[in-house]
Amino acid sequence: MRLPVVFVGSASETGSIVPAIQRNMEKDAYVLDWKNAFTVSHYTIQDLQERVQQADFAIFDLTAVGQRAERDSVTPAANQNVLFEIGLFMGVLGRDRTFLLVNEDAPPSLPSDLEGVTYEKYRPDASNMRNALGPACATFSARVREPTGIHEFRAVCESSDDLLMTSTMFWETAVSGSQRDEAFASRNIEVRSRLLPVP
């Protein structure tokens, strides 16, 4: 069975977290670095739309790298492209498969729509980022290993002639996060019963 694909997005200022996440999760997932997601002569949004279709999960670093004016005050802010990508990936993968990561030394002021969403924290250590991100990545790996993800559906279908038909049925039925999970459960049972040998 193939490893699930995890897209990792961050600001360029915090790009060093990606190799550390790759090393921490190498046994559980194929980590796709945002820096390798873009193709020469393509529009950025075009490539992002392709990557979100390839991904089973996504991790985004919300470290504050700038500031934003908010009414009468100035607050620390995450990279605006990262915030856009969070919305894009949540819209396709669902909130349960889009994970947020926050640097404890530089927490951002989050948009009100993201308030209340649980995220993992880390404290950077330039000498050993792999260790610094270890606990957060252990949590992400545990979620990725759960047997109810979209990647299991894809893996069941991967070597079958039914791939196109079943995936089309699945995506047509699953239009939102909660409905997607419900649709997945019923489609997974149907696909398993047709493709896997009877025990």
Rosetta constraint file for C-alpha pairs under 8 A:
AtomPair CA 1 CA 155 HARMONIC 6.18 0.50
AtomPair CA 2 CA 155 HARMONIC 6.71 0.50
AtomPair CA 3 CA 28 HARMONIC 6.38 0.50
AtomPair CA 3 CA 29 HARMONIC 4.98 0.50
AtomPair CA 3 CA 30 HARMONIC 5.94 0.50
AtomPair CA 4 CA 28 HARMONIC 7.46 0.50
AtomPair CA 4 CA 29 HARMONIC 5.09 0.50
AtomPair CA 4 CA 30 HARMONIC 6.12 0.50
AtomPair CA 4 CA 55 HARMONIC 7.57 0.50
AtomPair CA 4 CA 56 HARMONIC 5.84 0.50
AtomPair CA 4 CA 57 HARMONIC 7.59 0.50
AtomPair CA 4 CA 144 HARMONIC 7.43 0.50
AtomPair CA 4 CA 151 HARMONIC 5.64 0.50
AtomPair CA 5 CA 29 HARMONIC 5.82 0.50
AtomPair CA 5 CA 30 HARMONIC 4.84 0.50
AtomPair CA 5 CA 31 HARMONIC 5.98 0.50
AtomPair CA 5 CA 32 HARMONIC 6.87 0.50
AtomPair CA 5 CA 54 HARMONIC 7.12 0.50
AtomPair CA 5 CA 55 HARMONIC 4.97 0.50
AtomPair CA 5 CA 56 HARMONIC 5.23 0.50
AtomPair CA 5 CA 57 HARMONIC 6.43 0.50
AtomPair CA 6 CA 29 HARMONIC 6.40 0.50
AtomPair CA 6 CA 30 HARMONIC 6.05 0.50
AtomPair CA 6 CA 31 HARMONIC 4.80 0.50
AtomPair CA 6 CA 32 HARMONIC 5.91 0.50
AtomPair CA 6 CA 55 HARMONIC 5.75 0.50
AtomPair CA 6 CA 56 HARMONIC 6.04 0.50
AtomPair CA 6 CA 57 HARMONIC 4.71 0.50
AtomPair CA 6 CA 58 HARMONIC 5.07 0.50
AtomPair CA 6 CA 59 HARMONIC 7.06 0.50
AtomPair CA 7 CA 31 HARMONIC 5.91 0.50
AtomPair CA 7 CA 32 HARMONIC 4.66 0.50
AtomPair CA 7 CA 33 HARMONIC 6.33 0.50
AtomPair CA 7 CA 34 HARMONIC 6.90 0.50
AtomPair CA 7 CA 51 HARMONIC 7.69 0.50
AtomPair CA 7 CA 52 HARMONIC 7.90 0.50
AtomPair CA 7 CA 55 HARMONIC 6.05 0.50
AtomPair CA 7 CA 57 HARMONIC 6.40 0.50
AtomPair CA 7 CA 58 HARMONIC 4.53 0.50
AtomPair CA 7 CA 59 HARMONIC 6.21 0.50
AtomPair CA 8 CA 18 HARMONIC 6.73 0.50
AtomPair CA 8 CA 31 HARMONIC 6.86 0.50
AtomPair CA 8 CA 32 HARMONIC 6.09 0.50
AtomPair CA 8 CA 33 HARMONIC 5.47 0.50
AtomPair CA 8 CA 34 HARMONIC 5.94 0.50
AtomPair CA 8 CA 58 HARMONIC 5.74 0.50
AtomPair CA 8 CA 59 HARMONIC 4.75 0.50
AtomPair CA 8 CA 60 HARMONIC 5.78 0.50
AtomPair CA 8 CA 61 HARMONIC 7.97 0.50
AtomPair CA 9 CA 33 HARMONIC 7.00 0.50
AtomPair CA 9 CA 34 HARMONIC 5.33 0.50
AtomPair CA 9 CA 58 HARMONIC 7.69 0.50
AtomPair CA 9 CA 59 HARMONIC 6.30 0.50
AtomPair CA 9 CA 60 HARMONIC 4.74 0.50
AtomPair CA 9 CA 61 HARMONIC 6.40 0.50
AtomPair CA 9 CA 82 HARMONIC 6.54 0.50
AtomPair CA 9 CA 85 HARMONIC 7.79 0.50
AtomPair CA 10 CA 14 HARMONIC 6.21 0.50
AtomPair CA 10 CA 15 HARMONIC 6.05 0.50
AtomPair CA 10 CA 34 HARMONIC 7.47 0.50
AtomPair CA 10 CA 60 HARMONIC 5.83 0.50
AtomPair CA 10 CA 61 HARMONIC 4.98 0.50
AtomPair CA 10 CA 62 HARMONIC 7.19 0.50
AtomPair CA 10 CA 79 HARMONIC 7.79 0.50
AtomPair CA 10 CA 82 HARMONIC 6.13 0.50
AtomPair CA 11 CA 15 HARMONIC 6.30 0.50
AtomPair CA 11 CA 61 HARMONIC 7.51 0.50
AtomPair CA 11 CA 63 HARMONIC 7.97 0.50
AtomPair CA 11 CA 65 HARMONIC 7.62 0.50
AtomPair CA 11 CA 79 HARMONIC 5.81 0.50
AtomPair CA 11 CA 81 HARMONIC 7.83 0.50
AtomPair CA 11 CA 82 HARMONIC 6.74 0.50
AtomPair CA 13 CA 65 HARMONIC 7.28 0.50
AtomPair CA 14 CA 61 HARMONIC 7.92 0.50
AtomPair CA 14 CA 63 HARMONIC 7.59 0.50
AtomPair CA 16 CA 20 HARMONIC 7.14 0.50
AtomPair CA 16 CA 129 HARMONIC 7.89 0.50
AtomPair CA 17 CA 21 HARMONIC 6.19 0.50
AtomPair CA 17 CA 129 HARMONIC 6.76 0.50
AtomPair CA 17 CA 133 HARMONIC 7.84 0.50
AtomPair CA 18 CA 22 HARMONIC 6.14 0.50
AtomPair CA 18 CA 33 HARMONIC 6.40 0.50
AtomPair CA 19 CA 23 HARMONIC 6.24 0.50
AtomPair CA 20 CA 24 HARMONIC 6.20 0.50
AtomPair CA 20 CA 129 HARMONIC 5.88 0.50
AtomPair CA 20 CA 130 HARMONIC 4.51 0.50
AtomPair CA 20 CA 133 HARMONIC 7.02 0.50
AtomPair CA 21 CA 25 HARMONIC 6.02 0.50
AtomPair CA 21 CA 31 HARMONIC 7.72 0.50
AtomPair CA 21 CA 130 HARMONIC 6.92 0.50
AtomPair CA 21 CA 133 HARMONIC 6.94 0.50
AtomPair CA 21 CA 137 HARMONIC 6.57 0.50
AtomPair CA 22 CA 26 HARMONIC 5.58 0.50
AtomPair CA 22 CA 30 HARMONIC 7.65 0.50
AtomPair CA 22 CA 31 HARMONIC 5.61 0.50
AtomPair CA 23 CA 130 HARMONIC 7.15 0.50
AtomPair CA 24 CA 130 HARMONIC 6.62 0.50
AtomPair CA 24 CA 133 HARMONIC 7.88 0.50
AtomPair CA 24 CA 134 HARMONIC 6.47 0.50
AtomPair CA 24 CA 137 HARMONIC 6.28 0.50
AtomPair CA 24 CA 138 HARMONIC 7.72 0.50
AtomPair CA 25 CA 29 HARMONIC 5.85 0.50
AtomPair CA 25 CA 30 HARMONIC 7.83 0.50
AtomPair CA 25 CA 31 HARMONIC 7.62 0.50
AtomPair CA 25 CA 137 HARMONIC 6.61 0.50
AtomPair CA 25 CA 138 HARMONIC 7.81 0.50
AtomPair CA 25 CA 141 HARMONIC 6.34 0.50
AtomPair CA 26 CA 30 HARMONIC 6.48 0.50
AtomPair CA 26 CA 31 HARMONIC 7.47 0.50
AtomPair CA 28 CA 141 HARMONIC 6.18 0.50
AtomPair CA 28 CA 144 HARMONIC 7.24 0.50
AtomPair CA 28 CA 145 HARMONIC 6.98 0.50
AtomPair CA 29 CA 141 HARMONIC 7.72 0.50
AtomPair CA 29 CA 144 HARMONIC 7.58 0.50
AtomPair CA 32 CA 36 HARMONIC 7.31 0.50
AtomPair CA 32 CA 37 HARMONIC 7.48 0.50
AtomPair CA 33 CA 37 HARMONIC 6.70 0.50
AtomPair CA 34 CA 38 HARMONIC 7.59 0.50
AtomPair CA 37 CA 47 HARMONIC 6.64 0.50
AtomPair CA 37 CA 48 HARMONIC 7.28 0.50
AtomPair CA 37 CA 51 HARMONIC 6.91 0.50
AtomPair CA 38 CA 42 HARMONIC 7.33 0.50
AtomPair CA 38 CA 44 HARMONIC 6.57 0.50
AtomPair CA 38 CA 47 HARMONIC 5.67 0.50
AtomPair CA 38 CA 48 HARMONIC 7.68 0.50
AtomPair CA 39 CA 47 HARMONIC 6.96 0.50
AtomPair CA 42 CA 46 HARMONIC 6.60 0.50
AtomPair CA 42 CA 47 HARMONIC 6.81 0.50
AtomPair CA 43 CA 47 HARMONIC 6.58 0.50
AtomPair CA 44 CA 48 HARMONIC 6.23 0.50
AtomPair CA 45 CA 49 HARMONIC 6.10 0.50
AtomPair CA 46 CA 50 HARMONIC 6.50 0.50
AtomPair CA 47 CA 51 HARMONIC 6.20 0.50
AtomPair CA 48 CA 52 HARMONIC 6.10 0.50
AtomPair CA 49 CA 53 HARMONIC 6.54 0.50
AtomPair CA 50 CA 54 HARMONIC 6.53 0.50
AtomPair CA 51 CA 55 HARMONIC 6.15 0.50
AtomPair CA 52 CA 88 HARMONIC 7.88 0.50
AtomPair CA 52 CA 89 HARMONIC 6.08 0.50
AtomPair CA 52 CA 92 HARMONIC 7.15 0.50
AtomPair CA 52 CA 93 HARMONIC 7.78 0.50
AtomPair CA 53 CA 92 HARMONIC 7.89 0.50
AtomPair CA 56 CA 93 HARMONIC 7.04 0.50
AtomPair CA 56 CA 97 HARMONIC 7.33 0.50
AtomPair CA 56 CA 149 HARMONIC 7.62 0.50
AtomPair CA 56 CA 150 HARMONIC 6.26 0.50
AtomPair CA 56 CA 151 HARMONIC 5.68 0.50
AtomPair CA 57 CA 93 HARMONIC 6.89 0.50
AtomPair CA 57 CA 97 HARMONIC 4.94 0.50
AtomPair CA 57 CA 98 HARMONIC 5.82 0.50
AtomPair CA 57 CA 99 HARMONIC 7.77 0.50
AtomPair CA 57 CA 144 HARMONIC 7.51 0.50
AtomPair CA 58 CA 89 HARMONIC 7.16 0.50
AtomPair CA 58 CA 97 HARMONIC 6.50 0.50
AtomPair CA 58 CA 98 HARMONIC 4.80 0.50
AtomPair CA 58 CA 99 HARMONIC 6.03 0.50
AtomPair CA 59 CA 98 HARMONIC 5.96 0.50
AtomPair CA 59 CA 99 HARMONIC 4.67 0.50
AtomPair CA 59 CA 100 HARMONIC 5.79 0.50
AtomPair CA 59 CA 101 HARMONIC 7.07 0.50
AtomPair CA 60 CA 82 HARMONIC 6.95 0.50
AtomPair CA 60 CA 86 HARMONIC 6.93 0.50
AtomPair CA 60 CA 98 HARMONIC 7.75 0.50
AtomPair CA 60 CA 99 HARMONIC 6.36 0.50
AtomPair CA 60 CA 100 HARMONIC 5.10 0.50
AtomPair CA 60 CA 101 HARMONIC 5.93 0.50
AtomPair CA 61 CA 82 HARMONIC 7.65 0.50
AtomPair CA 61 CA 100 HARMONIC 6.17 0.50
AtomPair CA 61 CA 101 HARMONIC 4.66 0.50
AtomPair CA 61 CA 102 HARMONIC 5.90 0.50
AtomPair CA 61 CA 103 HARMONIC 7.71 0.50
AtomPair CA 62 CA 78 HARMONIC 5.30 0.50
AtomPair CA 62 CA 79 HARMONIC 7.28 0.50
AtomPair CA 62 CA 82 HARMONIC 7.35 0.50
AtomPair CA 62 CA 83 HARMONIC 7.95 0.50
AtomPair CA 62 CA 100 HARMONIC 6.90 0.50
AtomPair CA 62 CA 101 HARMONIC 5.88 0.50
AtomPair CA 62 CA 102 HARMONIC 5.10 0.50
AtomPair CA 62 CA 103 HARMONIC 7.16 0.50
AtomPair CA 62 CA 107 HARMONIC 7.42 0.50
AtomPair CA 62 CA 108 HARMONIC 6.79 0.50
AtomPair CA 63 CA 77 HARMONIC 7.82 0.50
AtomPair CA 63 CA 78 HARMONIC 5.56 0.50
AtomPair CA 63 CA 79 HARMONIC 7.74 0.50
AtomPair CA 63 CA 101 HARMONIC 7.79 0.50
AtomPair CA 63 CA 102 HARMONIC 5.48 0.50
AtomPair CA 63 CA 103 HARMONIC 5.19 0.50
AtomPair CA 63 CA 106 HARMONIC 5.70 0.50
AtomPair CA 63 CA 107 HARMONIC 5.75 0.50
AtomPair CA 63 CA 108 HARMONIC 6.16 0.50
AtomPair CA 64 CA 76 HARMONIC 5.59 0.50
AtomPair CA 64 CA 77 HARMONIC 4.76 0.50
AtomPair CA 64 CA 78 HARMONIC 4.25 0.50
AtomPair CA 64 CA 79 HARMONIC 6.99 0.50
AtomPair CA 64 CA 103 HARMONIC 7.91 0.50
AtomPair CA 64 CA 106 HARMONIC 5.31 0.50
AtomPair CA 64 CA 107 HARMONIC 5.59 0.50
AtomPair CA 64 CA 108 HARMONIC 4.56 0.50
AtomPair CA 64 CA 109 HARMONIC 7.85 0.50
AtomPair CA 65 CA 76 HARMONIC 7.30 0.50
AtomPair CA 65 CA 77 HARMONIC 6.24 0.50
AtomPair CA 65 CA 78 HARMONIC 5.62 0.50
AtomPair CA 65 CA 79 HARMONIC 6.20 0.50
AtomPair CA 65 CA 106 HARMONIC 7.83 0.50
AtomPair CA 66 CA 76 HARMONIC 5.86 0.50
AtomPair CA 66 CA 77 HARMONIC 5.18 0.50
AtomPair CA 66 CA 78 HARMONIC 6.54 0.50
AtomPair CA 66 CA 79 HARMONIC 7.07 0.50
AtomPair CA 67 CA 74 HARMONIC 6.38 0.50
AtomPair CA 67 CA 75 HARMONIC 5.46 0.50
AtomPair CA 67 CA 76 HARMONIC 4.44 0.50
AtomPair CA 67 CA 77 HARMONIC 4.81 0.50
AtomPair CA 67 CA 78 HARMONIC 7.92 0.50
AtomPair CA 68 CA 74 HARMONIC 5.54 0.50
AtomPair CA 68 CA 75 HARMONIC 5.51 0.50
AtomPair CA 68 CA 76 HARMONIC 6.45 0.50
AtomPair CA 68 CA 77 HARMONIC 5.90 0.50
AtomPair CA 69 CA 73 HARMONIC 5.91 0.50
AtomPair CA 69 CA 74 HARMONIC 4.47 0.50
AtomPair CA 69 CA 75 HARMONIC 6.47 0.50
AtomPair CA 70 CA 74 HARMONIC 5.80 0.50
AtomPair CA 70 CA 75 HARMONIC 6.84 0.50
AtomPair CA 75 CA 108 HARMONIC 7.65 0.50
AtomPair CA 75 CA 109 HARMONIC 6.17 0.50
AtomPair CA 76 CA 106 HARMONIC 8.00 0.50
AtomPair CA 76 CA 107 HARMONIC 7.40 0.50
AtomPair CA 76 CA 108 HARMONIC 5.04 0.50
AtomPair CA 76 CA 109 HARMONIC 5.64 0.50
AtomPair CA 77 CA 108 HARMONIC 4.78 0.50
AtomPair CA 77 CA 109 HARMONIC 5.58 0.50
AtomPair CA 77 CA 110 HARMONIC 7.23 0.50
AtomPair CA 78 CA 82 HARMONIC 7.25 0.50
AtomPair CA 78 CA 83 HARMONIC 7.18 0.50
AtomPair CA 78 CA 108 HARMONIC 5.59 0.50
AtomPair CA 78 CA 109 HARMONIC 7.56 0.50
AtomPair CA 78 CA 110 HARMONIC 7.69 0.50
AtomPair CA 79 CA 83 HARMONIC 6.56 0.50
AtomPair CA 80 CA 84 HARMONIC 6.33 0.50
AtomPair CA 81 CA 85 HARMONIC 6.17 0.50
AtomPair CA 82 CA 86 HARMONIC 6.17 0.50
AtomPair CA 83 CA 87 HARMONIC 6.57 0.50
AtomPair CA 84 CA 88 HARMONIC 6.34 0.50
AtomPair CA 85 CA 89 HARMONIC 6.04 0.50
AtomPair CA 86 CA 90 HARMONIC 5.92 0.50
AtomPair CA 86 CA 98 HARMONIC 7.41 0.50
AtomPair CA 87 CA 91 HARMONIC 6.00 0.50
AtomPair CA 88 CA 92 HARMONIC 6.67 0.50
AtomPair CA 89 CA 93 HARMONIC 5.67 0.50
AtomPair CA 89 CA 94 HARMONIC 7.18 0.50
AtomPair CA 89 CA 98 HARMONIC 6.79 0.50
AtomPair CA 90 CA 94 HARMONIC 4.48 0.50
AtomPair CA 90 CA 95 HARMONIC 5.07 0.50
AtomPair CA 90 CA 97 HARMONIC 7.55 0.50
AtomPair CA 90 CA 98 HARMONIC 5.90 0.50
AtomPair CA 91 CA 95 HARMONIC 7.75 0.50
AtomPair CA 91 CA 176 HARMONIC 7.70 0.50
AtomPair CA 91 CA 177 HARMONIC 7.98 0.50
AtomPair CA 93 CA 97 HARMONIC 5.87 0.50
AtomPair CA 93 CA 98 HARMONIC 6.86 0.50
AtomPair CA 93 CA 177 HARMONIC 7.46 0.50
AtomPair CA 94 CA 98 HARMONIC 6.61 0.50
AtomPair CA 94 CA 176 HARMONIC 7.27 0.50
AtomPair CA 94 CA 177 HARMONIC 4.82 0.50
AtomPair CA 95 CA 99 HARMONIC 7.71 0.50
AtomPair CA 95 CA 177 HARMONIC 7.05 0.50
AtomPair CA 99 CA 119 HARMONIC 6.82 0.50
AtomPair CA 99 CA 120 HARMONIC 7.97 0.50
AtomPair CA 99 CA 140 HARMONIC 7.56 0.50
AtomPair CA 100 CA 118 HARMONIC 7.63 0.50
AtomPair CA 100 CA 119 HARMONIC 4.88 0.50
AtomPair CA 100 CA 120 HARMONIC 6.32 0.50
AtomPair CA 101 CA 119 HARMONIC 5.62 0.50
AtomPair CA 101 CA 120 HARMONIC 4.88 0.50
AtomPair CA 101 CA 121 HARMONIC 5.75 0.50
AtomPair CA 101 CA 122 HARMONIC 7.45 0.50
AtomPair CA 101 CA 136 HARMONIC 7.82 0.50
AtomPair CA 102 CA 106 HARMONIC 7.77 0.50
AtomPair CA 102 CA 107 HARMONIC 6.15 0.50
AtomPair CA 102 CA 108 HARMONIC 7.99 0.50
AtomPair CA 102 CA 119 HARMONIC 6.89 0.50
AtomPair CA 102 CA 120 HARMONIC 6.25 0.50
AtomPair CA 102 CA 121 HARMONIC 4.85 0.50
AtomPair CA 102 CA 122 HARMONIC 6.39 0.50
AtomPair CA 103 CA 107 HARMONIC 5.74 0.50
AtomPair CA 103 CA 121 HARMONIC 5.87 0.50
AtomPair CA 103 CA 122 HARMONIC 5.20 0.50
AtomPair CA 103 CA 123 HARMONIC 5.73 0.50
AtomPair CA 103 CA 124 HARMONIC 6.98 0.50
AtomPair CA 104 CA 121 HARMONIC 6.04 0.50
AtomPair CA 104 CA 122 HARMONIC 5.83 0.50
AtomPair CA 104 CA 123 HARMONIC 5.42 0.50
AtomPair CA 105 CA 123 HARMONIC 6.34 0.50
AtomPair CA 105 CA 124 HARMONIC 7.70 0.50
AtomPair CA 110 CA 114 HARMONIC 6.27 0.50
AtomPair CA 110 CA 115 HARMONIC 6.52 0.50
AtomPair CA 111 CA 115 HARMONIC 6.74 0.50
AtomPair CA 120 CA 136 HARMONIC 5.64 0.50
AtomPair CA 121 CA 136 HARMONIC 6.68 0.50
AtomPair CA 122 CA 132 HARMONIC 6.22 0.50
AtomPair CA 122 CA 133 HARMONIC 5.94 0.50
AtomPair CA 122 CA 136 HARMONIC 6.92 0.50
AtomPair CA 123 CA 132 HARMONIC 6.08 0.50
AtomPair CA 123 CA 133 HARMONIC 7.78 0.50
AtomPair CA 124 CA 129 HARMONIC 6.30 0.50
AtomPair CA 124 CA 132 HARMONIC 5.82 0.50
AtomPair CA 124 CA 133 HARMONIC 7.81 0.50
AtomPair CA 125 CA 129 HARMONIC 5.27 0.50
AtomPair CA 125 CA 131 HARMONIC 7.97 0.50
AtomPair CA 125 CA 132 HARMONIC 5.91 0.50
AtomPair CA 128 CA 132 HARMONIC 6.46 0.50
AtomPair CA 129 CA 133 HARMONIC 6.10 0.50
AtomPair CA 130 CA 134 HARMONIC 5.96 0.50
AtomPair CA 131 CA 135 HARMONIC 7.95 0.50
AtomPair CA 133 CA 137 HARMONIC 6.03 0.50
AtomPair CA 134 CA 138 HARMONIC 6.09 0.50
AtomPair CA 135 CA 139 HARMONIC 6.53 0.50
AtomPair CA 136 CA 140 HARMONIC 6.40 0.50
AtomPair CA 137 CA 141 HARMONIC 5.93 0.50
AtomPair CA 138 CA 142 HARMONIC 6.21 0.50
AtomPair CA 139 CA 143 HARMONIC 6.44 0.50
AtomPair CA 140 CA 144 HARMONIC 6.19 0.50
AtomPair CA 141 CA 145 HARMONIC 6.12 0.50
AtomPair CA 142 CA 146 HARMONIC 6.56 0.50
AtomPair CA 144 CA 149 HARMONIC 7.36 0.50
AtomPair CA 147 CA 152 HARMONIC 6.56 0.50
AtomPair CA 148 CA 152 HARMONIC 6.80 0.50
AtomPair CA 148 CA 185 HARMONIC 7.90 0.50
AtomPair CA 149 CA 153 HARMONIC 7.28 0.50
AtomPair CA 150 CA 154 HARMONIC 6.43 0.50
AtomPair CA 150 CA 184 HARMONIC 7.46 0.50
AtomPair CA 151 CA 155 HARMONIC 5.99 0.50
AtomPair CA 152 CA 156 HARMONIC 6.11 0.50
AtomPair CA 153 CA 157 HARMONIC 6.42 0.50
AtomPair CA 153 CA 184 HARMONIC 7.53 0.50
AtomPair CA 153 CA 188 HARMONIC 6.10 0.50
AtomPair CA 154 CA 158 HARMONIC 5.70 0.50
AtomPair CA 154 CA 163 HARMONIC 7.99 0.50
AtomPair CA 154 CA 167 HARMONIC 7.82 0.50
AtomPair CA 155 CA 159 HARMONIC 7.86 0.50
AtomPair CA 156 CA 191 HARMONIC 7.52 0.50
AtomPair CA 156 CA 192 HARMONIC 7.12 0.50
AtomPair CA 156 CA 195 HARMONIC 7.73 0.50
AtomPair CA 157 CA 161 HARMONIC 7.97 0.50
AtomPair CA 157 CA 162 HARMONIC 6.67 0.50
AtomPair CA 157 CA 163 HARMONIC 5.05 0.50
AtomPair CA 157 CA 166 HARMONIC 7.72 0.50
AtomPair CA 157 CA 191 HARMONIC 7.50 0.50
AtomPair CA 157 CA 195 HARMONIC 7.90 0.50
AtomPair CA 158 CA 163 HARMONIC 6.35 0.50
AtomPair CA 159 CA 163 HARMONIC 7.60 0.50
AtomPair CA 160 CA 195 HARMONIC 7.62 0.50
AtomPair CA 162 CA 166 HARMONIC 5.89 0.50
AtomPair CA 163 CA 167 HARMONIC 5.85 0.50
AtomPair CA 164 CA 168 HARMONIC 6.01 0.50
AtomPair CA 165 CA 169 HARMONIC 6.23 0.50
AtomPair CA 166 CA 170 HARMONIC 6.06 0.50
AtomPair CA 166 CA 187 HARMONIC 7.77 0.50
AtomPair CA 166 CA 191 HARMONIC 7.48 0.50
AtomPair CA 167 CA 171 HARMONIC 6.14 0.50
AtomPair CA 168 CA 172 HARMONIC 6.04 0.50
AtomPair CA 169 CA 173 HARMONIC 6.18 0.50
AtomPair CA 170 CA 174 HARMONIC 6.02 0.50
AtomPair CA 170 CA 183 HARMONIC 6.74 0.50
AtomPair CA 170 CA 184 HARMONIC 6.82 0.50
AtomPair CA 170 CA 187 HARMONIC 6.76 0.50
AtomPair CA 171 CA 175 HARMONIC 7.02 0.50
AtomPair CA 173 CA 179 HARMONIC 7.83 0.50
AtomPair CA 173 CA 180 HARMONIC 7.28 0.50
AtomPair CA 173 CA 183 HARMONIC 6.37 0.50
AtomPair CA 174 CA 179 HARMONIC 5.48 0.50
AtomPair CA 174 CA 180 HARMONIC 3.97 0.50
AtomPair CA 174 CA 181 HARMONIC 7.58 0.50
AtomPair CA 174 CA 182 HARMONIC 7.98 0.50
AtomPair CA 174 CA 183 HARMONIC 5.79 0.50
AtomPair CA 174 CA 184 HARMONIC 7.58 0.50
AtomPair CA 175 CA 179 HARMONIC 6.41 0.50
AtomPair CA 175 CA 180 HARMONIC 6.14 0.50
AtomPair CA 176 CA 180 HARMONIC 5.54 0.50
AtomPair CA 177 CA 181 HARMONIC 6.44 0.50
AtomPair CA 178 CA 182 HARMONIC 6.46 0.50
AtomPair CA 179 CA 183 HARMONIC 5.96 0.50
AtomPair CA 180 CA 184 HARMONIC 5.89 0.50
AtomPair CA 181 CA 185 HARMONIC 6.26 0.50
AtomPair CA 182 CA 186 HARMONIC 6.68 0.50
AtomPair CA 183 CA 187 HARMONIC 6.07 0.50
AtomPair CA 184 CA 188 HARMONIC 5.71 0.50
AtomPair CA 185 CA 189 HARMONIC 6.43 0.50
AtomPair CA 186 CA 190 HARMONIC 6.37 0.50
AtomPair CA 187 CA 191 HARMONIC 5.98 0.50
AtomPair CA 188 CA 192 HARMONIC 5.94 0.50
AtomPair CA 189 CA 193 HARMONIC 6.10 0.50
AtomPair CA 190 CA 194 HARMONIC 6.44 0.50
AtomPair CA 191 CA 195 HARMONIC 5.94 0.50
AtomPair CA 192 CA 196 HARMONIC 5.29 0.50
AtomPair CA 193 CA 197 HARMONIC 7.78 0.50
AtomPair CA 193 CA 198 HARMONIC 7.70 0.50
